[in-house]
C-alpha cells in the first residue's frame, strides 16, 4: 500500500531530515518530526519500511505524511 505514495528519488542523494519511525528523532539535526509536521509543507519524503525510516527531500503536503505515518502506527497531532 505504501509503495503507491512513493517514487524513487534519483536526484537527491542525502536527505535533509532522516527520522527513525519509532523515535521520530532526526539523525541529521536531532529535530523531532512533531515540530516539522506543524508546518503546512515539508520536504519530499521517502519511507524505508525495512529500516523504519522517514527521509525528507523536497516539499510535499504534511497530510500525506501524516496519513502514511498513521499506517505505521504513529499518531501525529
N, C-alpha and C positions, 0 to 999 in steps of 0.2 A: 504494500500500500504506500509506503513512504517513497518508493522509487519514482512514483509519478510526479512528485513535487520537485525533483532534483534533475539538473542537467550537469554533466561533468564539467567542471571549471578547468579549462586548459590554459587560461591566460594568467590567473593569479596563482603564484607558487606558494606564497606564505600567507596564511590567514591573518587578518587584523586582530581577531579575537579567536580564542580556541578554548572552549569550555568542556570540561568533563561533565556529562549529564547528571551524574549522581551528586556532585558537589556544586555544580553551576558556578564554579570559580574559573576565571580566565587564566590560562597558563602564561599568557604574554603580559598582561597588565594587572593581574590579580583582582580585576573588577568582577563583581557579581552580575549575572545575567539579569537579575531583577531590575537593577538600575538602568541597564541598557534598554530593556523592553518597555520602560516608561516613555521612551521617545516614540514618535509616530513612525519613524522608519529606522531601520538598521542596515547593516551591510549584507551583501549576498551570502547565503549560508550553505553549509553542507553538513549533513549529519552522517557520521560514521557509526552505524549501528553496532558493528562488531566491537569496536573500541569505546562505544558510548561517548562520542564527542560531537560537539556542535561547533562548527567553524564558520566565521563570517568573513565575507569578501567584499560584496557590493550591496547597494541598497535594495531592500525588499520590504514588504509590509510586515509589521510586527504581528498582526493577527495570524498570518500564515505560520510564523514560527511558533506562536502560542498553541496553535492547533496541532502542530507536529509534536511539540513537547508534551502535550496532553496525551497523545497516543503512547508516549514513553513513560507516562505516569507522573510527569512533573506538572504541578498546577501553578501557572503564572497568575499574578494579581491583575 
